[in-house]
Amino acid sequence: MKATKVLTIFFFLFSAYFVFAGTTGKIVGIITDSESGDPLIGVNVIIEGTTLGAATDMDGYYVILNVPPGRHHLKASMMGYRAVTVTGVRVNIDLTTSQDIKMAPIAVDLGEVVVVAERPVVQPDISASQVNLNIKDVEALPVVSVASVVGLEAGVIDDLTIRGGARDQTAFVVDGFTLRDERDNTPYTGISYTAVDEIQIQTGGFNAEFGNIRSGLINVVTKEGRRDGYHLGLITRYRQPAPKHFGHSADSPESYWIRPYVDDAVCWMGTTNGAWDEYTQKQYVEFEGWNAVSEKLLLDDDPNNDLTPEAAQRLFMWEHRRELDIVKPDYDFDMSFGGPVPFISEPLGNLRFMASYRRSQDMYIIPLSDDAYRDYNAQLKLTSNLAPGMKLMIEGILGQAAGTNDNNSGYPGIFSDSWSIGSALSNGPKYIDGRMFGTDYWCPSKISRNSIGARFSHVLSPTTFYNVTLHRFASSYDTSPDRLRDTSRVYLFGNNYYVDEAPFGFQPSPSTGIVGLRMGVGMSNSRDSSEVTWWSSKFDIHSQIDRHNYIKAGVEFIYTDNAVNYASVDEFLPSGRTKSKWETYPVRGAVYVQDKLEFEGMIANVGLRLDYSHPGGEWYVYDPYDKAFSAKYSLGIDTLLAKEPTKRIFNLSPRLGIAFPITVNSKLFFNYGHFRQMPTPENLYLLRRETLTNHVTRLANPNNPLPKTISYESGYEHNLFNQFHVRLMGYYKDSSLQSRLVRYVSSDNKVNYSLTEPNSYRDTRGFELTIRKNRGEWVRGFINYTYEVTTYGNFGFYYYYENPVEQRRYESETRSHYQEKPIPRPYARANIDFFTPKPFGPKFFGIHPLEDWRLNVLGTWRSGYHLTWTGGGTIPGIVNNVQWRDHYNVDLRLSKSYQIGGAGIQFFMDVTNVFNFKYMTRYGFVDPIDYNGYMKSLHLPAEIGDELGYGNIPGDDRPGDYRTVPYEPYDPDDPDEERKKRILETKAYIDMPNQQYLTFLDPRNIFWGLKVSFDIK
């Protein structure tokens, strides 16, 4: 049966149609007689090095479609006129490049005229928030990944969060293939940086050709192999092992978890023996002393665990022997190589290739089950011109991310930076020391992805072409415990006290250290062996109907195999653990039509998209409190509940974008559109049971409508002094029908589960200002500012009780239906790129030592977040009354380039956090007592602290302030004014967080790098 389904799907894959993200642009223009100004008919216009070209019509107008992005040479020729070659004609993805040409009549051919094209600062046909970047525009930035480049644009923050929409609302498209992991709908961005040719970043106003998207589009076109030679590109950089935090290490004798047990002043008699003052005692865990520990062991009934105080301390050091410093380097290696395929290139349509490989290692702030986040990607692109007007491209991608799973519930996710690890080790979690000194609190995890796709392009006429694309993307997950602990008891402490290798190795049974270190149970609980694969078949057609109408139309078909299998497992404590497993085969599709109307005073993109979604199979018909969800009956749910076929869902999405060029140097634009997106499989098919009791704990609903966003944008662009591109725009996004969990509880409490319901909403509005200088000598760069505010809430309540009395009590107390209105956190970025031109400076021995130097400085700022502080309790009416300190950072790249024959060589140095700014996190607080101690030690403004009633000393402190000198209490009644002044100036009175090594992250780091570009004829 399954084989029949697969064959049916493949039939549709090869017979259906689809539109994909554009990978080409077009060139248009009018050719006239330079003397009379009359249009010239029949002028032959070609793009040199390609088979693309056109002839002018009765009005002298020409259009060339399906032009690869980049810079091209455009040649116009006609009998009786001097040929004209226009160099450097820039073509952007999905945009129109206008290039008018004037040709001079001649009696005798006097040779060719060469004209250098001038790129317009304001692109007239962009009606949305869009940035088009050639790789040369960003290669000087101190970054080595596409995601890092995207993260510098206005409206983008926090791991591709675009205008308030999470990364699963963003599409990442490479050469027309969408790279999306449909396990959680997140984009796969780990492609080779050296293989990239063009990047288009769009944060709103998507045309009708784009579906399954609500927040952002990243459209990447990679390089093709050359026909006439080979090209090698290489970027590599290296950072020697160094801490990723300020202060001492987590395993230092001074650290929170170590000092009470090794400091001779207190470790034998206890931390309250009087050797430490009251303040010092509060900075560390309380310990009774090794003498007391030894005495308890000697007095119990087990003669085998008798230890002297010295032996007990040695056992403690054994259990905390793990080295938590970074001992391996960070590195990035990225290389691409391409050109004609040897021996068979010419007979196979100038078959050429571009192969790339990228590998990176980013060490964790402390080692976990793995000690680093590692990522690799390999890519091969084959291109062939099968015949005039026919082009075939085949591309394959293999990638893998490896590291430590960031949860114990079986969900996808790998720790990838210091901040996420710091959060997991901070105020609130239990067994922080077990997470650090043990090796297996979280499981090691790998995510493997592969993509294979083919695109065929066929030019039917100078004004019409079509594309056909087939694509497969698969992801597989491997999350499970590392090796089991060796329980051989071979390490001797004392006379007869043998222990094993704990806390190393995975141990599902209870295991506790000499002073309570948790070394087993509740660790490495995640299991994940999911495999999700989707296939797409795509077709679209483009036609320039006349000078004013450029039509696109297409349809799509996508089939997905969701084989999801994950769980949270604890053999010793199975209560509360769950397993989730399903295999479904949803299908979806779409049809769209779009017209680009181009007039002198207006360019409009008008489109309509129809989306179709069918989850497939059947789903339950039930009362929310049905006993079938209880532990007693859930295993028979398929016989207790009726089922009905899932719904087929259709959605119509209008799109409109209009640009009004005011002059060649300015324009207004506006766009509006409806956007839909598939929910994650978690919100479509899940039926989760608790492992121990089998009662249902969570249920999805495949018949829910698709999440929806209605977006509006309006903006203004201006060219200042032919050097600066200024863009100011405002936006509004109305997101609705978003999933959230609602809990249903029966009267006898035997039915208690969460149901996915589409009743969450979010309204986001803001404005962005960008000033960009991407031309001129000596200095280039950009600055952008984003102001954004979001309100969000839910329709209905989080809980629904079958018992009406309980429901009324809950509704009278809850705030779950209240609208949240967070305070805005604006942010800005500035980049200044200083460079010396060629040639520059004095010449020595045939070289200019001062030419081709480059200093690229990148600064970022973000306003501090607001929080509620009421002195450790709750005071009605006080919300978001204090604000954390703002965040600042400056990175730079200093480089020197050399040209040696056909090779370009660049040595560079990347420095992150140049000024070694210390931004205080909340990760250093070991528990709420530690946090409250810090907050109460601040001298907050009187208007904040006076009403809290805990004795605040008025001042101008803000959360995030810190001291850099030894602690010294401040007494307002101290008669020594000089001492009081010194304490206030140095903030010596602040009670700092107890985990110093997590308080300040990411100190200054230096990467040494090499970049090579080499052409072989």
N, C-alpha and C positions, 0 to 999 in steps of 0.2 A: 504493500500500500504506500509506504513511504517513498519507494523508488518511483512509483507512478507519479506521486506529487512532485518529486524532484524533476522528472522529465518534463512534466507540465510546466513547471516554473521556468526551466531552461528554454522551452519553446517560446514562452512569453518574453523572456529576456532578450531573445534574438529577434523578436518581431515587434516589440513595443518601442515607444519613442520617449525621449526625455530632453529637457534643457539642462545644461550645466553652466557653472559660473564661467563667464567669458574669459578667454585667454588671449584674445587678439583685439586690435583696434582698427581704425580705418583712417585713410588720408583722402581729403577732398580739396578741391581748389578750382580756380579759374585761370586759364592761360590766355594772355592777351598780347597783341602787337605792342612793343614798347614805344613805337612812334605814334601810331594812330589810336591806340587804346582799344581797337576792335578785338572781339573774341576770335580765337583761332580754332578752326574745326579740324579734327583728325590728327591732332598732335599725339604722338606716341609717348606715353609716360610709363616708365618702369622703375621698379626698385632694384637697384644693382645687387647682383649676387643671388637673386631669386627669380622665379618665373612669374611673379606678381606684377601686374600692370593694367593699364587702361588706355582708352583713346578719348579725346575730348569730343563733346557733342556740339550741337548747333550753337550753344551759348558759350562754348569754350570750357565747359564744366567737365571735370573728371572725378571719379571716385574709385578708390582701390580698397577692397574689403579684405578681411582675414589677414591683416598685417601683424606679424609677431611684435610684441612690445620691445622697445629699445630704440636705438638711434640707427637711422638708415640714410643711404644716399639715394636721392630721387633724380632720375635723368629724364629730361624732356627733349624730344628731337622731332624735326619736321623739315622736309625739303624746302630750301629757300630761306631757312632761319638758322642762326647759330644755335647749336645744342647747348642746353643749360643743365648743369648738375648742381643740385642743392644738397649740401652735406649737413649731417647732424640733425636730420628731421626726426624729432622725438615722437614716438607713438606710445600711448598709455593703454592699459587694459580697459577695454569696453568704451573708449572715448574716441572723439573725432579730432584729428589734427588737420587744421586748415593750412594749406600752403599754396598761395597764389604765385604764379610765375609770369614774368615778362620776357618775351623773346624778340631779339632784334633781327630784322631782315638783312640778308647779305647778298651781294652779287657773286662773291667768291668766298668759299668757306675759309674763314680766318681762325678756326679753332673753336674750342669749347669754352663757355663761360661757367665759372665755378662760383656759386653763391653759398654762404654759410647761413643755415636756417636759424632764426631767432625763436626761441621757445617762449610762448606767452606766459607771463607771470600768473595771470588770471585765466583759468581754463573756462571758456564760456559755456560749455555744454554739461558741466557738473551741477546737478540740482540737489545734491545731498552732501553730508559731511564725509568727505572722501579725501584721502591723501594717496598720491601715487609716487612711489619712491623707486628709483633705480638703485641697484646695489652700491653704485659709486656714491650715491647721496648719503649713505649711512655707514660706509666702510670705515670711516675714521672714528666712529663712536666707540667707547670702551665697553663693547658688548660683543658676544660671539654666537648669538642665537636669534632666530626670527622673533620668538616670543618676547625677547628683551627689547627689540626694536619697536614692536607693537606697543609694549607697555609704556613707551615714552610719549605717546600721543595724548592729546586732550581727550578727556572722557574715559580713559582706560586706567585701571588701577587694580592692584591685588590679584595677580595671576589671571589676567584677561577678563576681569570683571569690567564690563562696558556699560556705562550709564546705568549702573545699579543692577544690571542683569548678570547673573552668574555665568561662568565659562561654558556651562552646558547650553546656553542660549546663543553661542557664537559658532559660526561655521568657519572651518579652516580648510581651504581649497588649494590643492597643488596641481597645476597643469590641468585643471578642469575636473579633478577627482577630489571628492569630499572625504577628508580623513577624519572620521568620527567613530569613536568607540561607543557602540550602542549598548554596552553594558550599563553605562551611566550617562550617555549622551555627551561626553566631554570630547573636545577636539584633540587630535594627536598632532603635536607641533614639533616633534623632535627630528626634523629633517636637517640635512647638511646645509650649513650656512654658505660654504663656498660654491655650492651648486645653484644658489639663488641668483636670478637675473632681475626680476621686478617684484615689488610688493605693493599691493593695493590694500589700504586699510579703510574700511567704511564702518562708521558707527551709527548710521541711521539712513533712512530713505532708500531702502533696497527696492530694486525694480522687480517686476512680476516674475522674472526668470528665477528668482531665488526663493526657495521654500525651506521649511523646517528650520527656521531661523527667527530670532526675536530681538537680538541685541547687537550683534556685530558680525562683520564679514572680513576675513583675512584671505585675500586672493593672491597666491604666489605663483609665479611662472619661473621655472628653472631653466638653466642654460641648455641649449642644444649643442651637440658635438659639431665642430666645424667640418666643412667639406674638404677644405684645402690644407689642413694641418691639424696638429694636436695642441691641446691646451692643458696645463697643469696648474691647479690652484691649491694652496695649502695655507691653513692657519693653525698654529699650535701655540699654546701658552701653558705656563707652569708656575705653580705657587708652592714653595717649600712648606713642609709641615710647620704649622704654627697654631696657637690657640684661636678659637673663634669667639672668645669672650674676654672681657677685662677681668683682672684680678686673679687670685689663686685658683688652682684646679679643684674639681669636685673631690678628688682623692688626696688633696693636700692635707698635711697635719693641721692646717688652720681651718679646714672646711667644717661646715655644720655637722656633718655625719661622722667626722673623725676626731676632732680635737678633744671632746669630753673624755674619750677613751684612751688618749695617748699623752695628754698634757700631765706631766708629773705633779703639777700643783693640785689637780683635782681627780685624776683618774683612779687613784687608789682609795681615797676616802669619800669621793663623791663631789658633784659640782656645787653642793650647798654647804661645803665644809668651811666656807669663809674665805678661801683663797681668791675667789672671784667676787668682784663687786656685783651689785644687783643688776646693773645694766648688762654686764658680760654674761651673767647667767641667762638673761632673756634671749641672748643671741644664739644659744645652743640648746640641744635637747638635754633634758635633765637626766643625769646618770647617778646611780647610787654608789658606784665605785667597785673596783675589782675585788677589794677585800670582802665586801658584802656578797658579791656574786660567788666567790670561792666558798664562803661560809655556808651559803645555801646548798651548794653542791655537796659539801662534806657532810651536811646534816641529813640529806635525803637518804632513801633506802637503796640507792643504786651505787655500789662501790666502784663501778666502771667509769663513772663520770666525775670522779673526784679530781679537781684541778686546783693548783695553787693560783694565787692572783696573777703571777707572772705567766703561767701556762694559759690561763683564761684570756689574758691580753693577747698572747701569741695566736690563740685560736681566732680571736676577733680579727687580727691582722690577716690571717689566712682567708677568712671569709670576705674580707674587703681588699683582697690582693689585686683586684682587677685594675689595670692601668687605664685611666680615663683621659689621658692626654692624646692629642692627635700625633700620630707617628708616620703617616703617609701623606703624600702631596695631593693637592687639587690639580687637575689638568684638563685641558680641552685639546682634542686633536681632530682636525677637520680637513679632509682632502678630496678633491675631485679631479678627474682626468677624462678627457674626451677628445673625439676626432673621428675620422673615417674608420670603419671596421676593416682591418687589413684583408687584402686579397679579394674580398667579395663586395666591397662598397659600391663600385661603379655599376656592375651588372644588376645590383639590387636597389637601384634608384638612389645612388649616393648614400647608402646606408651609413649612418653615423651613430655614435654612442656618447653618452655622458655617464660615467660611473662615479659615485661618491661614497665616502665613508666618514662617519662622525662618531667619536667616542668621548665621553666626559666622565670625570670622577669628582664628586663633591663630598668631602669628608664630613661626617656628622660632628656636632659639637662635643658629643661623647659617643663612644661605641655602643651600639645596641645589639640586637642579634646579628646585624651586619654593621660594619663600621662606616659605610658611605652610601650615598646614592649614586648609582652608576647607570649610564644610559648609552646605548649605541644605536646607530642607524646605518643601514646600507641601502643604496639606491642605484638603479640602473635604468637609463632612459635610452630607447632606440628610436630613431627617426628615419623615415624613408620617403622620398618623393617617387611614388610608384609610377606616375605618369604625369604629364602636364596637367596641373590643377588638382592632382590627387596626392594626399599626404597621409601617411600612417605613423602613429606614435604609439609605442608600447612602453609601459613603465611599471617597474616592480620595486617595492619597498619592504624591507625587513627591519624591525626595530624591537628592542627589549629594554625595559626599565627594571632595575633590581635594587633592593634595599630592604628596609624593615617596614612591615605593615603598620599603619598608624592607628589601628584599633584592635580590639579583641572580640569583635562581633561578626567577623567574616566579610565585612564590607570592603570594596576596592579602595585602595589608597596606600601610598608609600610616603614615609617621611622624606622630604627633599631639602629642608633648610633648617637652620638653627632655630628660627622662630617657632616653627611647628613643634619641634622637640621641646623647646623651652616651655611651651604651653602645656605639653603633656606631663611635664615634671614640676608643675607649679602649684600654687595655692589651691587645695581642694583634693587632688587625687590621693588615694591611700598607697602605702608602700612605695614612696618615692625612692627610698634607698634600695629597695629590691629591684626597681626598674633600672637603676644605675649600676649597681655592683653585680647583679646577676646578668646572665647573657641571654635570657630567653623570656623576658616579660612579654615581648611582642614577637610574632613569628617573622622569619624571613619571607620575602615575597618577590615574585617575578611577574611581570606583565609582558607578554609577547604579542606583537602585532605584525600583520603582513597585509600588503595591498598589491593587487595586480590589476592593471587596467589597460585598455586599448582605445584609441580614438582615431577615427577615420574622417578626414575632411576632404570634401569634393567641391570644387568650384564649377558650377553649372554654366555660369556666364560671368562677364565682368561685374555684374551687380547682384549675383545670387550665389550662395554656397550653403552647404549643410554639413553638419557634424553628426556622427554616430559614435556612441561611447558605450563600452561594456566595462564594468568595474566590480571587483570583489574586495571586501575589507573584512578581516577576521582578527579577533583578539582572544587570547586565552590567558587564564589566571592560574597561578600556582602559589598558594599560601598554605603552609603547613609547618609544624614544629621542626626545629633543627634536630640534631642528634640527641638521643637519650643520654641522661647522665650516667656516668660510670659509677655504680654504687659500691664498688670494692672499697672496703674500709681499710685503707693502707697508710693513712697519715696519722701519726701518733702525737698526741699532746698530753702531757702528764704521764702517769705510770701506765694507765691502761685505757686511755681515752682515744679511740680510733675514729676518724671521720673519712668521708669520701671527698670527691672533688668539688662538692657544693661550694658556691652557688653556680658553678658552670654546668652546662648541659640542661636539657629539658627534663623536668621532673613533675609528673602529674599528681604525685602523692604529697602529703604534708611534709614540709621540711622547714625548720626554723633555726636561725642562728643563735649564738650564745647570748646576744642582747636583743633578740626579736627580729632579726633580719629575715624577711620572708623569702624562702628559696624554692618553694614549690607550691602547687595548687593555685588556680586562678591566673595562670600564665600561659602564653602561647595558645589562646583559645580559638583563634581564627582558623577557619578551614575554607578554602575556595578553590574549586576546580572548574569554574565556569568557562564556557566557550560560546562566543557570540559571533555569528558570521552574517553578513548581508551582501546581496547581489543587486546591482542596478543595471538597467538598460536605458539608454538615453538617446534622444534624437532631437535636434533643433535645426531650424532653417532661418537664414538671414537673407533679406533682400532689400536693396535700395530701390524702392518703387519709382521714386523720382527724386528731384533735388531736395524735397522737403520731408519725405517719409522713408524712414528706415525701419522695416518691419522685422520682428523676431517672433517666432512661434515654436511651440514644442510641447511634448508630453513626456511623462516619466512612468517607470514602473520599478518598484523596489520590493524585494522579498527578503525576509530576515528569519534566521534560525537562532532562536534564543534557547540555548542549553545552559541554564543557570543552576548552579549547585554550590551553595555556601552554607556555613553554619557557625555557631559558637558552641564549642565543645569543652566540657570539663568532666573528666571521668569521676573525680572524687566529689565534686559539688555540681551535680547535673541540674539542680533546680534553677529555673530561670533561663536555661540555655535553650536555643531554638535552632531549627534547621529549615532552610528555604530551598526548594527545588522545583523547577518547572522546565518544560520544553515546549515552546509555542512557535508558530509560523505566521506571523502577521504579514500583511501586504499593504502597500500604500502606493499612491500614484498622484499625478497632477497633470493638468493641461493649462497652458497659458498663452497669451498673445500680448504683444507689446509693440508700441509704435513710438519711435523717436522722431518728433516733428522739429525740424530745424529751420528757423527763419532768422532774419537779420536781427530782430529785436526780441526774440523769444525762442527758447529751446524747451520743449516739453517731452517728458517721458510718461506715457500713459499706458497702463497695463491692467490686466485682469487675470487672476490666477484661481483655478478651481482645484482644491486638494481633496483627495479621497483617502480614507483610512479604514482598514478592517482588521481588528485584532485576531479574528479567526476563532474557530471552535465555539464552545458553549460556555455559559456562566450561570451561576446559581440564582434562583429566584427565592427570596427569603424575607422573613421578618427580622428586624435588627436584633431581637432578643431570642432568636430561635435556639432551642436546646441542642441543635446539631453543632453548635460552636463550642459546646461544653466539653470538658475532658472525657466524660463518660461516653459521648456519642460521636465525637469528631471524626474518628476513623471510619465511621459509616456515613459520612456526610454526603457522599455521592448517591446513596440510596435514600437518604432522608429528605434531601432537598431536590426539587425539580430544577431542570436546567432549560435554558432557551438560547438560541443562537445569538452571538454578540452582534451589535449594531454596526451597520456600515455608515460611516460618518462623512458628510460632505461639507466643505466650507468654501465660500467664495470670498476672495480677498482682493479688493481694489487697490491700486497703487497709482500715485500721481506725483510727479516731480516737475517743477517749472523753474527755469533760470531766465532772468531778464538782464542781458548785458546792457548796462547803461552806456558805457563807453568801452573802448578796448582795455581800459584799466580798472573797470569796476563792474559789479553785477549784484543783483539781488536774487535770492533763490528761496524756494518753498517746496516742501514735500509732505505727503500724507499717505498713510498706508495701514492696512490690516495685515497682521502676521500671526501665523499659527505654528505650533511646534508639537512634535510627538512627545508625550510624557516618557519618563524613564520606564523601563520594563518593571521596575519595582512598584510602580503605581498602576500597572496594567494587569498583571497576572498573579501577584503574590497571594499565597495562602500559607501563612506561617503557623507552625505548631510548636509548643514547648516540648522539648525532648522528653522530659520526665513524665509529664501528665497527659500529653497530647492535646491539651486544650488549645483552641485557636487564639493566637495573640495578635494577629494582624491580617487584614484582608484588603485586597485591591478591588478595583472596579474597571474592567476594560471598556465599559460603555460610557465612561466619563467623557465629556467634550474635551477637545484639545485646548490647552492653555492659549490665551489670546493676548496680543498686545496691539493697541492702536497708537500710532506714533505720529507726532507732528514736529516739523522743523521749519525754521525760517532763519535766514542769515544774509550777511553782506560780506563781499570780498572786495579788496582794493589793492591796487599796485601803487606803492609809494616809491617815487624816484627810480622806477624800473629796477629796483633792488629788493624791496621788501614786499612780501605777500601777507596781507592782513586779512584775517577772517574772524568775524564776530557772529555767533549764532546762538539761538535759543531753542530749546526742545521741551517736549512734554510727552511722556509715555504713560498710557493707561493700560496696566496689565491686570487681567482678570482670569477667572476659571482656573486658577493655579491650585495645585494639589496641596492638601494638608491632612493631618491625621485627626480624626474625631473618634473619641472613645465611647463605646456603648457598654453599659453595665446592667445586668438583669437584677431583678429584685432579690434573688437568692445568691447573687454574686458568682454564680457558676458560669455565666457567660460574661466575659470581660475581654474585649478586643478593640483594636483600633482599625478604623475604616478610612480608606483614602477617599476624600470628597473634594470637589472642585470649587471651594468657597473661600479661597484666599485671594486678596487683591493687593495691588501695589501701584501707587502713583509716583512717578519720578519726573522732576522738572529741574531745569538748570540752564546755565549758559556757559559758553566756552569762548575764549579769546586766544588766537594763535597768531604770532608774528614770525614769519620764516624768511630767512635770507639764504637762498641757495645758488647765488651767482655772485660774481665779483672776485677780486683778488684779495689776498691777505686774511680776510675775516668772513666767515659764514656762520650760520647757526639758527637757532629758533628759541622762542619762549612761548609757553602756553599756560593758561590759567583756567581752571575748571571750578565752577560753583554748582553744587548739586544738593538737592534735598528730596527726601523720599518719605512719603507717608504710607503706612500699610496696615492691614487689618484683616478681619475675617467676618464672614456672614454666619451668624449662629454661634454656638458654644463649642468648647473643646470636649465637654462631657454631656452625655445624655443618659440619665438614669431611668430605668423602667418604673421605679418607685417614685410616684409624683411628689411625695414629701421630700425625699432626698433631692429631687430635681429643683424644687422651689428653694430649698436651702442653698444649693449650689449657685443658682442664678442670682440670688440675693448677695452673694459674696464675691463672685468671680469678676474679673476685669478682662476676660479673654476676648470679649466682643468689642472692647474699646479700641479706638484707632490710635496707633502709635505714630508720633510725630518727632522723629529724631532731629537733633540740631545739626545743621550742615557742617561738613568738614571739607572746606575748599582745599585744593592742592595746586601746585604749580611746578613747572620744570623749565630750566634754562640751559641752553647748550651754546657754547662759544667755541668755534673751530678756528684757531689761528694756524696759518701755514705760509711758508715762504715759497714763492713761485719759481718756475724754471725758465731761464737761468737766473740766479741771484747771487750777489756777492762776488768777491774776488775769485780768480781762477788760479789754482795751483796744480801743476802737473796734469793739466787737461781736465780737471774736475772743479766743480763749485761746491766747496764743503758746507756752505750755508743754505743751499737749495734743498727743497723737499723735506724740510723739518715741519713737524705738525704737533700742535698741542691742542687737544680736544678736552674741554672741561664741561662736565655735566653736573648741574646742581638740581636738587629736588627739595621741595618743602611740602609739608602737609600739616594742616591745623590739627591741634590736639583734640582727642575725643572728649565728650562730656560724660560725666558719671554722677551718680547720686551718692552723697556722703552725709550720713546723719549721725555720726559718732558711734557706729556699731549697732544701732538698732533701726527702728522704722518710725518715721514721723510723717503722718499724712500731709500731703500737699507739697512736700519737698521732692523735686525731681530734677535731675541734671543740673545740680547747683554748683558743681566745680568742673574745671576743665584741665585735662592733662596738658603738660608742656608740648609745644609744637615739635615736629620732627624735621630735622635738617640733615642733608647729606651732600657731599661733593665727591665725585669720581673724576678721574682723568686718564687720558692716554697720551703719552709722549712717544713720538715715532720719528724715525729717519729712514728715508727710502733711497734706494740706489737702482739705477738701470744699467745692467751689464749685458750687452748684446740683446738677446730676446728675453732675458729674465728680469723681472722686477722683484727686488728683495727689500723687505722692510723689517727692521728690528723695532720692537715697541715694548713699552712698559705700561701696564694698566695698574692704577692705584685706586682702590676702593676706600671710601671714608678718608679722604686725603688729610683732613684736619683732625682725625681721630675723635670726632664728636662722640660723646657718651649719651646715648638716649636710654633713659631708664624704662625698663619693661616692668610688667607686673608678675613676671615669671619667678622672681627671686623670693617671693613670699611663700613660706613653707606651709602656712595655715592661716586661718582668719585672724588668730591672735597676733601673728606677725604683721599682717596687713593693717589691722587696727592700730597697732603700736606705731607704725610708720605714719599713718594718717593723723593720729592725734599729736604726734611730735611736730607736725608742720605748724607754722604760724600763718594760718589762713586769714584772709581779710575779715574784719569785724562783721561785715554784713552777712558773711557766710557762717562764721564760727560761733558768734554770740548766741544765736538761737538754738544751738545744738546742746548746750548745757554740760559739756564735759571739761570746761576750763581752758578753752582755746586761748592762746596768747596772740592777740591781733598782730598781723603782719601782711606781707605781700607774697607769701609762698603760694605755689601751685603744686598739685601732685606731679611728680616727675622731677622735682627739685631734689638735690642730693648734696651730701657733704664730701669733701676730699681730704679732710683732716681727722685726727682721732676724735672720738665722741667726747663732748663736754656739755653737761646740762646747762640750761639757761635759767637763771633765777631773776625775775624782774626786780626783786628786792635786794639783789646783790649791791653793796655800796661801791664795789670796784667798777667804775664806769668804763675804764679801758678794757677790762676783761669782758664786760657785757658787749661792748662795741665789737671786739674781736670775734666773739662767739656768733654774733648776728651776721657779721660780714662773711664769715666762713661757713655759716650754717652748720656749725659743729654740733648743734642740738638735735639734728635729725636722726631718728632711730631707723637705720637702714635695714633693708630686707636681709633675712638670715642666710639665704643661698646667694652669696656674692657672685658666684660664677654664672648665674642666670640673670643677674640684674642688668648687666650691660653686655649686649651682644655685638658682634661684627666690628671688631676694632680694625684699624688700618691694615690692609693686605696689599701685597705687591705681586703681580703676575708678570713674568718675563715671557715675551712672545716673539714669534717669527711668522712673517707672512711672505709667501712666494707666489709669483705669477710668471709662468714660463710658456712661451709659444714655440712650437717646433713646426717648421714648414715641411 
